[in-house]
Amino acid sequence: MARELRRGETMISVIKRYPLVAFFVLAYFLSWGNYFLSRTSPNFPFVFPFGPLLAAIIMASVTRGMDGLKDLLSRCVRWRVGHRWYVAALFVPVGITLAALFLNNLLGARADATKVGPWYSLFLLFHMAMIDAPLQEEAGWRGYALPRFPASRSPIANTLILGVLVVGWHLPVALGAPSIAAYMIGGMASAVLTNWVYYNARESALLAILYHTAQNTFGGYYIFRMFSGGDLVRLWWLWAAVYVMVAVIVVLFTGPNLRRQPHASPPRQVSY
C-alpha cells in the first residue's frame, strides 16, 4: 500500500514538473484511444474531440487545483477584446473559403447547392459546429497548452510547434479527408492565423474557439459539402493554398511576434 502511494506521488510530481508534455500525451491518449475503440466497437460513443478538453481539466486540477481550473475558464470566456478581432475571428476563415470557392468555380467545378440548406441555416449550424469540436479542442490547445509554452521562444515558433502537435492529433480523422496532405497543410496555416487572432485578442481562447467555429461552419458544414469527386479534392488544395498565402502575408506583416508591436510581457519560466 505504501509503495503504491509512493508511486502515485512520484507520478503526480512528474506531471507537475512536465505539465505540457503530460497534457499532450493525455490529449492524444484520450482522443486516439476513443477513435480506435469506436472503430472496433460500433456502439462505443465517438467523443474524439473531447480529448484536449478533458486533458486540460485534468492537468489544471492536478497541477494547480481550483486556481488552475479558474485560469482555464477565464481564458475560455475572455470576451473583452477589440471589436476588430471578433471581425477577424469570424470573417477571415470565411474569406479564405470564399476565395478557394471562387478559384474552384473558375477552374470549372460545379457546386450542388441542393446538398446544403439555405444561407441562413449557417446561423443554426454555427452552434452545432462549435459544440462538435472547436469548444473542446481550443479549450485545450489555446486555453491550457499555449499559455504554457516558453515565452523565451517567439510566438511564431510556439505556433508552429503547436500546429504540428495539433495537426498530428487530427491524423486519425484526417484519414477520411479527400486529401490528407491538403488537410494537414491547411491545418498548419490555420494554426498561424488562429494564433494571430489569439495573441492580438489578449490571448483569449474564446476568440480561437470562434475562429475555429467559423471555419468549420462555413467550410466543412456548408461550402465543402457542395462538391464531390475531383472538384472536392481541388477545393481542398485551393483552400490550403489560399490559407498558406494569407498566413505568410500575416507573418511578413507582423513579424515573429504575430503582432504589429513587439510582445512586451516578461519571460515566464515554463516546464515541459
Sequence and secondary structure as in RCSB ss.txt:
>XXXX:A:sequence
MARELRRGETMISVIKRYPLVAFFVLAYFLSWGNYFLSRTSPNFPFVFPFGPLLAAIIMASVTRGMDGLKDLLSR
CVRWRVGHRWYVAALFVPVGITLAALFLNNLLGARADATKVGPWYSLFLLFHMAMIDAPLQEEAGWRGYALPRFP
ASRSPIANTLILGVLVVGWHLPVALGAPSIAAYMIGGMASAVLTNWVYYNARESALLAILYHTAQNTFGGYYIFR
MFSGGDLVRLWWLWAAVYVMVAVIVVLFTGPNLRRQPHASPPRQVSY
>XXXX:A:secstr
 HHHHHHHHHHHHHHHHSHHHHHHHHHHHHHHHHHHHHHH TTS   TTHHHHHHHHHHHHHHHHHHHHHHHHHH
HT   S HHHHHHHHHHHHHHHHHHHHHHHHTT    GGGS  GGGHHHHHHHHHHHTHHHHHHHIIIIIGGGS 
TTS HHHHHHHHHHHHHHHTHHHHTTSS HHHHHHHHHHHHHHHHHHHHHTTT HHHHHHHHHHHIIIIITTGGG
G  HHHHHHHHHHHHHHHHHHHHHHHHHHTTTTSSS   S       
